[in-house]
Amino acid sequence: MTTPDPIDDIPIGGEGIRLGQFLKFAGLLDSGGDVKEAIIDGFVTVNGEVDRRRGRQLQLGDVVTFDGRSVRVCP
């Protein structure tokens, strides 16, 4: 049995944030170009499902995963 990867909480200081912005803010990716490619190629999941919308509005509690690292949107 495998242990799930730990989830880091990333406070955004507000009610919501767009997926592309959050990936950079959380330090999962460095540039907008990298964010765009990762999302379009299906390497990013939100709450366990691939989402190819860079402008998706994330809500508090959403879990974003990229490259084996999971982060949760927190207030």
C-alpha distances in whole Angstrom, upper triangle without the diagonal:
4,7,10,13,15,18,22,25,28,31,33,36,37,36,35,34,34,31,33,34,31,29,32,32,29,29,27,30,33,36,37,37,33,32,34,33,29,30,32,29,26,24,24,22,24,21,19,22,24,27,30,33,34,36,33,34,31,31,30,26,25,22,23,21,22,21,17,19,19,22,24,27,29,32
4,6,9,12,15,18,21,24,28,30,33,34,33,32,31,31,28,30,31,28,26,29,29,25,26,23,26,30,32,33,33,30,29,31,29,26,26,29,27,24,21,21,20,21,19,17,20,22,25,28,30,31,33,30,31,28,28,27,23,22,19,20,17,18,17,14,15,16,19,21,24,26,30
4,6,9,12,15,18,21,24,27,30,31,30,29,29,29,26,28,29,25,24,26,26,23,23,21,25,28,31,32,32,29,28,30,29,25,26,29,27,24,21,20,19,19,18,16,19,21,24,27,29,29,31,29,29,26,26,24,21,20,17,18,16,17,16,13,13,13,16,18,21,23,26
4,6,9,12,15,18,21,24,27,28,27,26,25,25,22,24,25,22,20,23,23,20,20,18,22,25,28,28,29,26,24,27,26,22,22,25,24,21,18,17,15,16,14,12,16,18,21,24,25,26,28,25,25,22,22,21,17,16,13,14,12,14,14,10,11,10,13,14,18,20,23
4,6,10,13,16,19,21,25,26,25,24,23,23,20,22,23,19,18,20,20,16,17,15,18,22,24,25,26,23,22,24,24,20,21,24,22,19,16,15,14,15,14,13,16,17,20,22,24,24,26,24,24,21,21,20,16,16,12,12,10,12,11,7,7,7,10,12,16,18,22
4,7,10,13,16,19,22,23,23,22,22,22,20,22,22,18,17,19,18,15,16,15,18,21,24,25,27,24,22,25,25,21,22,25,24,21,18,17,15,15,14,14,18,19,21,24,25,24,26,24,23,20,20,18,15,14,11,12,11,13,13,10,8,7,9,10,14,15,19
4,7,9,13,15,18,20,19,18,18,19,17,19,18,15,14,17,16,12,14,13,17,20,22,23,25,22,20,23,23,20,20,23,23,20,17,15,13,13,12,13,16,17,19,21,22,21,22,20,20,16,16,14,11,11,8,9,9,12,13,10,7,5,5,7,10,12,15
4,6,10,13,15,17,18,17,16,18,16,18,17,13,13,15,13,9,11,11,15,18,20,22,24,21,19,22,23,20,20,24,24,21,18,16,15,14,14,15,18,19,20,22,22,21,22,20,19,16,16,13,11,12,9,10,10,12,14,12,8,6,5,6,9,10,13
4,6,10,12,14,14,14,14,16,15,17,16,12,13,14,12,9,12,13,16,19,21,22,24,22,20,23,24,21,21,25,25,23,20,17,16,14,14,16,19,20,20,22,22,20,21,19,17,14,13,10,9,10,9,10,12,14,17,15,11,9,6,5,6,6,9
4,6,9,11,13,12,11,14,13,14,12,9,11,12,9,6,10,11,14,16,18,19,22,20,17,21,22,20,19,23,24,22,20,16,16,14,15,17,19,20,19,21,20,18,18,17,15,12,12,10,10,11,10,10,12,14,17,16,12,10,6,6,5,6,8
4,6,8,10,10,11,14,14,16,13,10,13,13,10,9,13,14,17,18,20,20,24,22,20,22,25,22,22,25,27,25,23,19,19,16,17,20,22,22,21,23,21,19,19,18,15,12,12,9,10,12,12,13,16,18,20,20,16,14,10,8,6,4,5
4,6,8,8,8,11,12,13,10,8,12,12,8,9,13,14,16,17,18,18,22,21,18,21,23,21,20,24,26,24,22,19,19,16,17,20,22,22,20,21,19,17,16,15,13,11,10,9,11,12,13,13,16,18,21,21,18,15,12,10,7,6,6
4,7,9,10,13,15,17,13,12,15,15,12,13,16,18,20,20,21,21,25,24,21,24,27,25,24,27,29,27,26,22,22,19,20,24,25,25,23,25,22,20,18,18,15,13,12,10,13,14,16,17,20,22,25,25,21,19,15,13,10,8,5
4,6,8,12,14,16,13,12,16,16,13,14,18,19,21,22,22,21,25,25,21,23,26,25,23,26,28,27,26,22,21,19,19,23,24,24,22,23,21,19,17,16,12,11,10,9,12,13,16,17,20,22,26,26,22,20,16,14,10,8,6
4,7,11,13,16,14,13,16,17,15,16,19,20,22,23,23,22,25,25,22,23,26,24,22,25,27,25,25,21,20,17,17,21,21,22,20,22,19,18,15,14,10,9,7,7,10,12,15,16,20,22,25,25,22,19,16,13,9,9,7
4,7,10,12,11,9,13,15,13,14,17,18,19,20,20,19,22,22,18,19,22,21,18,21,24,22,22,18,17,14,15,19,19,19,16,18,15,14,11,10,6,6,5,7,10,10,13,13,17,19,23,23,20,17,14,12,8,9,9
4,7,9,7,6,10,11,10,11,14,15,16,17,17,15,18,18,14,16,19,18,16,18,21,19,19,16,15,13,15,18,18,17,15,16,13,11,9,8,6,5,7,9,12,11,12,12,15,17,20,21,19,16,13,12,9,10,11
4,6,5,6,9,10,10,12,14,14,14,15,15,12,15,15,12,12,16,15,12,15,18,16,16,13,13,12,14,17,16,15,12,12,9,7,5,5,5,6,9,11,14,11,13,11,14,15,19,20,18,16,14,13,11,13,14
4,5,5,6,9,10,10,12,11,12,14,13,11,13,13,9,10,13,11,9,12,14,13,13,9,10,9,12,14,13,12,9,10,8,5,6,5,6,6,10,12,13,10,11,8,11,12,15,17,15,13,12,12,10,14,15
4,5,5,7,9,10,11,10,9,11,10,7,10,10,6,7,11,10,8,11,14,13,13,10,12,12,15,17,16,14,11,10,8,5,6,8,9,10,13,15,17,14,14,11,12,12,15,17,16,15,14,14,13,16,18
4,6,5,6,9,10,10,10,10,10,8,12,12,9,11,14,13,12,15,17,17,16,13,15,14,17,19,18,17,14,14,12,8,8,10,10,10,13,14,16,14,14,12,14,14,17,19,16,15,13,14,12,14,15
4,5,5,6,8,9,9,11,11,11,14,13,10,12,15,13,12,16,17,16,15,12,13,11,14,16,16,15,14,14,12,10,10,10,10,8,11,12,13,11,11,9,11,12,15,16,13,12,10,10,8,11,13
4,6,5,6,5,6,8,9,9,12,10,7,10,12,10,10,13,15,14,12,9,11,11,14,15,16,14,13,13,12,10,11,12,12,11,14,15,15,12,11,8,9,9,11,13,11,11,9,11,11,14,16
4,5,5,6,5,6,7,8,11,9,7,11,13,12,12,15,17,17,15,13,15,15,18,19,19,18,16,16,15,12,13,14,14,14,16,17,18,16,15,12,13,11,14,16,13,13,12,14,13,15,17
4,5,8,8,9,10,11,14,13,11,14,17,15,15,19,20,19,17,15,16,16,18,20,20,19,18,18,17,14,14,15,14,13,15,15,16,15,14,12,14,13,16,17,14,13,11,12,11,12,14
4,6,8,10,12,13,16,14,12,15,17,15,15,19,19,18,16,13,14,14,16,18,19,18,17,18,17,15,16,16,15,13,15,14,14,13,12,10,11,11,13,14,10,10,8,9,9,11,13
4,5,7,10,12,14,12,11,15,16,14,15,18,19,18,15,14,16,16,18,19,20,19,18,19,19,16,17,18,18,16,18,18,18,16,14,12,12,11,12,13,10,11,10,13,13,15,17
4,7,10,11,13,10,9,13,13,11,12,16,15,15,12,10,12,13,16,16,17,16,16,16,16,14,16,17,17,15,18,18,17,15,13,10,9,7,8,10,8,9,9,12,13,16,19
4,6,8,9,6,6,10,11,9,11,14,14,14,12,11,14,15,18,19,19,17,16,15,16,13,16,17,18,17,20,20,20,18,16,12,11,9,10,13,11,13,12,15,16,19,21
4,7,9,7,8,11,12,11,13,16,17,17,15,14,17,19,22,22,22,20,19,18,18,15,17,19,20,19,22,22,23,21,19,16,15,13,13,16,15,16,15,18,18,21,22
4,5,5,6,9,10,11,12,14,16,17,15,15,18,19,23,23,23,20,18,17,16,13,15,17,19,19,22,23,24,22,20,17,17,14,15,18,17,18,18,20,19,22,24
4,5,5,6,9,10,11,12,14,16,15,14,17,18,22,22,21,18,16,14,13,10,12,15,16,17,21,22,23,21,20,16,17,15,16,20,18,19,18,20,19,22,23
4,5,5,6,9,10,11,12,14,14,14,18,19,23,23,22,18,17,14,14,11,14,17,19,20,23,25,26,23,22,18,18,15,16,20,19,20,20,22,22,25,27
4,5,5,6,9,10,11,12,11,11,15,17,21,20,19,16,15,13,14,11,15,16,19,19,22,24,24,21,19,16,15,12,13,16,16,17,18,20,20,23,26
4,6,5,6,9,10,11,10,9,12,14,18,18,17,14,12,11,11,8,11,13,15,15,19,20,21,18,16,13,12,10,12,15,15,15,15,17,17,20,23
4,6,5,6,8,10,10,10,13,15,19,19,17,14,12,9,9,7,10,12,15,16,20,22,23,19,18,15,15,13,15,18,18,18,18,20,20,23,25
4,5,5,6,9,9,10,13,16,19,19,17,13,12,10,11,10,13,15,18,19,22,25,24,21,19,16,15,12,13,17,17,18,19,21,22,25,27
4,6,5,6,5,6,10,13,16,15,14,11,10,9,11,10,13,14,17,17,20,22,22,18,16,12,11,8,10,13,14,15,16,18,19,23,25
4,5,5,6,6,8,11,14,14,12,8,7,5,7,6,10,11,14,14,18,20,20,16,15,11,11,9,12,15,15,15,16,17,17,21,24
4,5,8,9,11,14,17,16,14,10,8,5,8,8,12,13,16,17,21,23,23,19,18,15,14,13,14,17,18,18,19,21,21,25,27
4,6,8,11,14,17,16,13,10,10,8,11,11,15,16,19,19,23,25,24,20,19,15,14,12,12,15,17,18,19,21,22,26,29
4,6,8,11,14,12,10,6,7,6,10,11,14,14,17,17,20,22,21,17,16,12,11,10,11,14,15,15,17,19,20,24,27
4,7,10,13,11,10,7,9,9,12,12,15,15,18,17,20,21,20,16,14,11,8,6,7,10,11,12,14,17,18,22,25
4,7,10,9,8,6,7,8,10,10,13,12,14,13,16,17,16,13,10,7,6,5,8,10,10,10,11,13,15,18,21
4,6,5,5,4,6,9,10,11,14,12,13,12,14,15,14,10,8,6,5,7,10,10,11,9,11,12,13,17,20
4,5,5,6,6,10,10,11,13,10,11,9,10,12,10,7,6,5,7,9,13,13,12,9,10,10,11,14,17
4,6,8,9,13,14,15,16,13,13,10,11,12,9,6,5,6,8,11,14,14,13,10,10,9,11,14,17
4,7,9,13,15,16,18,15,16,13,15,15,13,10,8,8,8,11,13,12,12,10,12,12,14,17,21
4,6,10,12,14,16,13,15,13,15,17,15,11,10,9,9,11,14,14,14,13,14,14,16,19,22
4,7,9,11,14,12,14,14,16,18,17,13,12,10,9,10,13,14,14,13,15,16,17,20,23
4,6,8,10,8,11,11,14,17,16,12,12,10,11,11,14,16,16,14,15,15,16,19,22
4,6,9,9,12,13,16,19,19,15,15,12,13,13,15,17,18,17,17,18,18,22,24
4,5,5,9,11,14,18,18,15,15,13,14,14,18,20,19,18,18,18,17,20,22
4,6,9,10,14,17,18,15,15,12,14,13,17,19,18,17,16,17,16,19,21
4,6,9,12,16,17,14,16,14,16,16,20,22,20,19,18,17,15,18,19
4,6,10,13,14,11,13,12,14,15,19,21,19,17,16,15,13,16,18
4,7,10,12,10,12,12,15,17,21,22,20,17,15,14,11,14,14
4,7,9,6,9,9,13,15,19,19,17,14,12,10,8,10,12
4,6,6,9,11,15,17,21,21,18,15,13,10,7,9,10
4,6,9,11,15,18,21,21,18,14,11,8,5,5,7
4,6,10,13,16,20,18,16,12,10,6,5,6,9
4,7,10,13,17,16,14,10,8,6,6,8,11
4,7,10,13,12,10,6,6,4,6,10,13
4,7,10,10,8,6,5,6,8,12,15
4,7,7,6,4,6,9,11,15,18
4,6,6,7,9,12,14,17,21
4,6,8,11,15,17,20,24
4,7,10,13,17,19,23
4,7,10,13,16,20
4,7,10,13,17
4,7,9,13
4,6,10
4,7
4
